[in-house]
């Protein structure tokens, strides 16, 4: 094969980034375009064990069928096994209420990963090149991005491998021309009807008028940013370990420890972005911590966040619907997928022993009136904490117990027919129903 310097450049990049191994097996995603055809030829020439995969998205009529035939003929002539799949992309997009572009992306990457597992491949090689990385950086700048958006496309992302990131589109086309190799062109890439195409067809040519080396310079910048992010990410990992802990219900971020970090707000954003919070929300959240505004809540699509005294609490926003459940007699009751409650009647015998624990209580059956009710604690609820004579607001009791607003919102109580709280669930029994020397029958209420 001619154009050895081009191939050596890619081979050196593969070695430098440790992208592929000679004893590995890899899938080459083959569209039939110049980029993927070049990737196929180069990896075959370098001696890698490869199989190709082509997706027909049935979006461009005869052109889609033309691409499939080209890939079939190419792999047959080169002695490379080809895997073909057809998708009804429009139906998938309509079903999932997403764009055609996103539907095609989801379908192909899900297929590639399943195929990788099926044939025991070590990775999936895609043909993104230097210009794609430059376009991605510009696209991220236009949309608004954090630092990670400034590094362009990564050479490795999980099982996805990009061996052509070191070469430009112009170099790829020159290679194919010199080698006398053909390819097909997706006509939709030549129309500036989507943002990425506008960047490729309009913006980059304008930038090249200013500086012909603009793509080289931008790509070099992405590499510098990538190296710098390795340093930053190590710092963020250390900051995460120092400031965040999981209490079993969600994450807690220690505000005072957060403020000792080199860049507290960026550290906070690096933590919160994993839970769907935007830079603008992070800025507002951090300002709230500085103002000591305990009790403020913020929501992402998947999580809820609470400023709680010295902590920021993050939990999944999957609260079960609050409801009131009547329990007319002894038995087992399912309140929701997290809570199952059992009520048992027990005869008091001489050898009966009370075993203290937070997940159950013992109540004097003669003092308790059925039906019982399980519900969330409400404003104004009062009870008589076990061991005390007077009553206390449930909210004040929970505050004294350092419970957060989220804890208070999900706190359950068991109430009897007279409207008296029998049990602050998993917290404390009511003193009015305590076992005494005169107690006969006993009701045991427990979370199981």
C-alpha positions in Angstrom: 0.0 0.0 0.0 1.3 3.5 -0.9 1.5 6.5 1.3 3.5 4.9 4.1 4.0 8.2 6.1 0.3 8.5 6.5 0.0 4.9 7.8 3.1 5.3 10.0 1.4 8.4 11.6 -1.6 6.4 12.5 0.5 3.5 13.7 2.5 5.8 15.9 -0.7 7.4 17.4 -2.1 3.9 18.2 1.2 3.0 19.9 1.5 6.3 21.8 -2.1 6.1 23.1 -2.0 2.3 23.5 -5.3 2.1 21.6 -5.0 -1.4 20.1 -3.1 -4.7 20.8 -1.8 -7.1 18.1 -3.5 -10.0 19.8 -6.8 -8.3 20.1 -10.0 -8.5 18.0 -11.7 -5.3 16.9 -14.9 -4.2 15.1 -14.5 -1.4 12.5 -17.7 0.6 12.1 -18.0 0.9 8.3 -20.3 3.5 6.7 -18.7 3.4 3.3 -17.5 7.0 3.6 -13.9 8.1 3.2 -13.1 8.0 6.9 -14.4 4.5 7.7 -13.0 3.1 4.5 -9.5 4.5 5.4 -9.8 3.1 8.9 -10.6 -0.4 7.4 -7.7 -0.3 5.0 -5.1 0.9 7.5 -6.0 -1.5 10.3 -6.0 -4.4 7.9 -2.6 -3.3 6.5 -1.2 -3.0 10.1 -2.2 -6.6 10.7 -5.0 -6.2 13.2 -7.8 -8.8 13.6 -10.8 -6.9 12.4 -14.4 -7.5 11.4 -16.7 -4.8 10.0 -20.2 -3.6 10.9 -22.5 -1.6 8.8 -25.8 0.0 9.9 -28.5 0.7 7.3 -30.8 3.3 9.0 -33.2 3.4 6.0 -33.2 7.2 5.9 -31.9 8.0 2.4 -33.7 5.6 0.1 -31.6 4.3 -2.7 -28.5 6.0 -1.3 -28.8 3.9 1.9 -29.0 0.7 -0.2 -26.0 2.0 -2.3 -23.9 2.4 0.9 -24.8 -1.1 2.1 -23.8 -2.7 -1.3 -20.6 -0.8 -1.4 -19.6 -2.0 2.1 -20.6 -5.6 1.2 -18.5 -5.5 -2.0 -15.6 -3.9 -0.2 -15.4 -6.4 2.6 -15.9 -9.3 0.2 -13.0 -8.1 -1.9 -10.8 -7.5 1.1 -11.7 -10.8 2.8 -13.1 -9.1 5.9 -16.2 -10.4 7.6 -19.1 -7.9 7.5 -22.0 -7.7 10.0 -25.1 -5.9 8.6 -28.1 -4.6 10.5 -31.2 -2.6 9.4 -33.1 -0.1 11.6 -36.4 1.6 11.3 -34.9 4.8 12.6 -37.9 7.1 12.1 -40.2 4.8 14.1 -37.6 4.5 16.9 -37.3 8.3 17.0 -41.0 8.8 17.2 -41.4 6.1 19.8 -38.7 7.6 22.1 -39.6 11.2 21.2 -36.0 12.1 20.2 -34.4 13.5 17.0 -33.5 11.3 14.1 -29.8 12.1 14.7 -30.0 10.9 18.3 -32.1 7.9 17.4 -29.4 6.8 14.8 -26.7 7.3 17.4 -28.5 5.3 20.1 -29.3 2.5 17.7 -25.8 2.1 16.2 -23.9 2.3 19.5 -26.3 -0.2 21.2 -25.8 -2.5 18.2 -22.1 -2.2 18.1 -21.8 -3.0 21.9 -24.0 -6.0 21.6 -22.1 -7.2 18.6 -18.8 -6.7 20.4 -20.0 -9.0 23.2 -21.4 -11.6 20.8 -18.2 -12.0 18.8 -15.8 -11.5 21.8 -14.2 -8.3 20.4 -12.0 -6.1 22.5 -13.1 -2.8 21.1 -15.1 -0.8 18.6 -13.1 1.3 16.2 -14.8 4.4 14.8 -13.4 6.7 12.2 -13.6 10.1 13.9 -10.6 12.2 12.7 -8.9 15.5 13.8 -11.5 17.7 12.0 -14.4 15.9 13.8 -12.7 16.8 17.1 -12.3 20.4 16.1 -16.0 20.5 15.1 -17.0 19.0 18.4 -15.0 21.7 20.4 -16.7 24.5 18.4 -20.1 22.8 18.8 -19.6 22.6 22.5 -18.5 26.3 22.7 -21.6 27.3 20.8 -23.9 25.3 23.0 -22.1 26.2 26.2 -19.9 23.7 27.9 -17.7 23.0 30.9 -13.9 22.3 30.6 -14.4 18.8 29.4 -16.2 20.0 26.3 -13.0 21.8 25.3 -11.0 18.7 24.9 -12.9 17.7 21.7 -13.2 13.9 21.1 -11.2 11.4 23.2 -9.2 8.7 21.6 -10.7 6.2 23.9 -14.1 6.2 25.6 -14.9 2.9 27.2 -14.8 0.3 24.4 -14.9 3.0 21.7 -11.5 3.6 20.0 -10.6 6.3 17.6 -7.3 5.5 15.8 -7.7 8.3 13.2 -7.8 11.3 15.5 -4.3 12.2 14.6 -5.1 12.9 10.9 -7.3 15.4 9.1 -10.0 14.9 6.5 -7.7 16.3 3.8 -5.0 13.8 4.7 -7.6 11.0 4.5 -8.8 12.0 1.1 -5.2 12.4 -0.1 -4.4 8.9 1.1 -7.4 7.4 -0.7 -6.6 9.2 -3.9 -3.0 8.2 -3.8 -3.9 4.6 -3.0 -6.6 4.5 -5.7 -9.3 3.6 -3.3 -13.0 4.5 -3.8 -15.7 5.5 -1.2 -19.2 6.8 -1.1 -20.5 10.2 0.0 -23.4 10.8 2.3 -25.3 13.6 0.6 -26.8 14.9 3.8 -23.3 15.9 5.0 -23.2 18.4 2.2 -26.2 20.4 3.3 -25.9 22.9 6.1 -29.2 22.1 7.7 -27.9 21.0 11.1 -25.5 22.7 13.5 -22.5 20.4 12.9 -22.8 20.7 9.1 -23.0 24.5 9.4 -19.7 24.4 11.4 -18.1 22.1 8.9 -19.3 23.9 5.7 -19.5 27.5 6.8 -17.7 28.4 10.0 -14.5 26.4 9.6 -13.8 27.7 6.1 -14.3 31.3 7.4 -11.8 30.5 10.2 -9.3 29.1 7.7 -9.5 32.4 5.8 -8.2 34.1 9.0 -5.6 31.4 9.7 -5.1 28.4 7.4 -3.6 26.5 10.3 -6.7 27.0 12.5 -7.7 23.3 12.7 -4.2 22.2 13.6 -4.0 24.9 16.3 -7.4 24.1 17.7 -6.6 20.4 17.8 -3.3 21.0 19.6 -5.3 23.1 22.1 -7.6 20.1 22.7 -4.6 18.0 23.5 -3.3 20.5 26.0 -6.7 20.8 27.6 -6.9 17.0 27.8 -3.6 16.8 29.6 -4.6 19.7 32.0 -7.9 17.9 32.7 -6.0 14.8 33.9 -4.5 17.0 36.6 -7.8 18.7 37.4 -9.7 15.4 37.6 -7.1 14.0 40.0 -7.7 17.0 42.2 -11.5 16.6 41.9 -11.2 12.9 42.9 -9.3 14.0 46.0 -11.8 16.7 46.8 -14.6 14.3 46.4 -13.1 11.9 48.9 -12.6 14.8 51.4 -16.0 16.4 51.1 -18.6 13.8 50.1 -20.0 10.8 52.0 -22.9 8.5 51.4 -25.3 8.1 54.3 -27.4 5.3 52.7 -30.1 7.7 51.5 -28.0 9.9 49.3 -24.9 12.0 49.2 -23.8 14.6 51.7 -21.3 17.3 50.8 -19.6 18.9 53.8 -19.9 22.7 53.1 -17.0 23.7 55.3 -14.7 21.2 53.7 -15.9 22.2 50.3 -14.9 25.8 50.9 -11.3 24.7 51.8 -10.8 23.4 48.2 -8.8 25.5 45.7 -11.9 26.2 43.6 -14.9 25.4 45.7 -17.5 26.3 43.0 -15.9 24.3 40.2 -15.4 21.4 42.6 -19.1 21.6 43.5 -20.0 21.7 39.8 -17.8 18.7 39.1 -19.8 16.7 41.7 -23.2 18.0 40.8 -23.0 17.6 37.0 -23.2 13.8 37.5 -26.7 14.4 39.0 -28.0 16.6 36.2 -27.3 20.0 37.6 -26.2 22.8 35.2 -23.4 25.4 35.7 -26.1 28.0 36.3 -27.7 25.9 39.0 -24.4 25.2 40.6 -23.6 28.9 40.8 -26.9 29.5 42.5 -26.4 26.6 44.9 -23.0 27.8 45.9 -24.2 31.3 46.5 -26.9 29.9 48.7 -24.3 28.0 50.8 -22.4 31.3 51.2 -25.6 33.0 52.4 -26.2 30.2 54.9 -29.7 29.7 53.5 -30.6 26.4 55.1 -33.7 24.7 53.8 -33.4 25.8 50.1 -34.1 23.0 47.6 -33.0 22.6 44.0 -34.1 20.1 41.5 -32.6 18.4 38.4 -34.5 16.0 36.2 -33.3 13.1 38.3 -32.4 14.4 41.7 -33.2 16.9 44.4 -30.8 18.9 46.5 -31.1 20.4 49.9 -29.0 23.0 51.8 -29.1 21.5 55.3 -27.2 23.4 57.9 -23.5 22.4 57.2 -24.3 19.9 54.4 -25.6 19.8 50.9 -27.8 16.7 50.6 -28.4 15.0 47.2 -31.0 12.3 46.7 -32.8 10.6 43.8 -36.0 12.4 43.0 -38.0 9.2 43.1 -40.2 9.8 46.1 -43.2 7.5 46.3 -46.6 9.1 46.4 -47.6 10.1 49.9 -50.6 8.3 51.0 -52.7 7.3 54.0 -53.1 3.6 54.7 -55.7 2.2 57.1 -54.8 -1.0 59.0 -58.1 -2.3 60.5 -56.6 -5.4 62.2 -53.4 -7.4 62.8 -51.5 -8.5 59.8 -48.9 -7.4 57.3 -49.4 -4.3 55.2 -47.4 -3.0 52.2 -47.3 0.8 52.2 -44.9 1.2 49.3 -41.9 -0.6 47.7 -39.7 0.5 50.6 -42.0 0.0 53.6 -43.8 -3.1 54.8 -45.4 -3.0 58.3 -46.5 -5.9 60.5 -48.9 -5.8 63.4 -49.0 -8.7 65.8 -51.1 -9.5 68.9 -49.0 -11.1 71.6 -50.2 -12.6 74.9 -48.1 -11.5 77.8 -46.5 -14.4 79.6 -44.1 -14.6 82.6 -41.1 -15.1 80.4 -42.0 -12.3 78.0 -39.1 -9.9 77.3 -39.0 -6.5 75.6 -36.2 -6.3 73.1 -35.4 -2.6 72.4 -34.8 -1.8 68.8 -35.7 1.1 66.4 -37.6 -1.0 63.9 -40.4 -2.1 66.3 -42.4 -1.1 69.3 -44.5 -2.7 72.0 -47.9 -1.2 72.8 -50.5 -1.9 75.5 -53.4 -3.4 73.5 -56.0 -2.0 75.9 -54.8 1.5 75.2 -54.7 1.3 71.5 -57.9 1.6 69.3 -58.2 0.1 65.8 -58.1 0.9 63.0 -54.6 2.1 62.9 -53.3 4.5 60.2 -49.9 4.8 58.6 -49.2 8.2 57.1 -46.5 10.8 56.6 -46.0 13.2 59.5 -47.9 16.4 59.1 -47.4 20.0 60.4 -48.7 20.3 63.9 -48.4 16.6 64.8 -47.6 16.1 68.4 -46.7 13.0 70.4 -45.4 12.0 73.8 -41.9 10.6 73.3 -41.3 7.4 75.3 -40.0 8.2 78.7 -41.4 11.7 78.8 -44.6 13.0 80.4 -45.3 16.0 78.2 -45.9 16.2 74.5 -43.7 17.6 71.8 -44.1 18.6 68.2 -42.9 15.9 65.9 -41.1 18.5 63.8 -39.2 19.8 66.8 -38.3 16.3 67.9 -36.9 15.6 64.4 -35.0 18.9 64.5 -33.5 17.9 67.8 -32.5 14.6 66.2 -30.6 16.6 63.5 -32.9 15.3 60.8 -32.9 17.1 57.4 -35.9 18.5 55.7 -35.9 15.5 53.4 -35.9 13.2 56.4 -38.9 15.1 57.8 -40.8 14.9 54.6 -40.6 11.1 54.4 -41.1 10.5 58.2 -43.9 8.1 58.8 -46.2 7.9 61.8 -48.6 5.2 63.1 -51.8 6.7 64.5 -54.7 5.0 66.3 -58.4 5.5 65.8 -58.5 8.2 68.5 -56.0 10.3 66.6 -53.1 9.7 68.9 -49.6 9.0 67.4 -48.5 5.5 68.5 -45.2 5.4 66.9 -42.8 7.8 65.1 -41.7 5.0 62.8 -38.1 3.9 63.3 -37.6 6.7 65.8 -39.6 6.6 69.0 -42.7 5.1 70.5 -45.4 7.2 72.2 -45.2 7.1 76.0 -49.1 6.9 76.3 -49.0 3.3 75.0 -46.1 2.0 77.0 -46.1 -1.5 78.6 -46.8 -1.3 82.4 -47.2 -3.9 85.2 -50.9 -3.9 84.5 -50.5 -4.6 80.7 -52.2 -7.8 79.5 -52.2 -8.2 75.8 -49.5 -6.6 73.7 -49.5 -5.2 70.2 -46.1 -5.4 68.4 -45.7 -3.1 65.4 -42.6 -3.6 63.3 -41.1 -2.6 60.0 -40.1 -5.8 58.1 
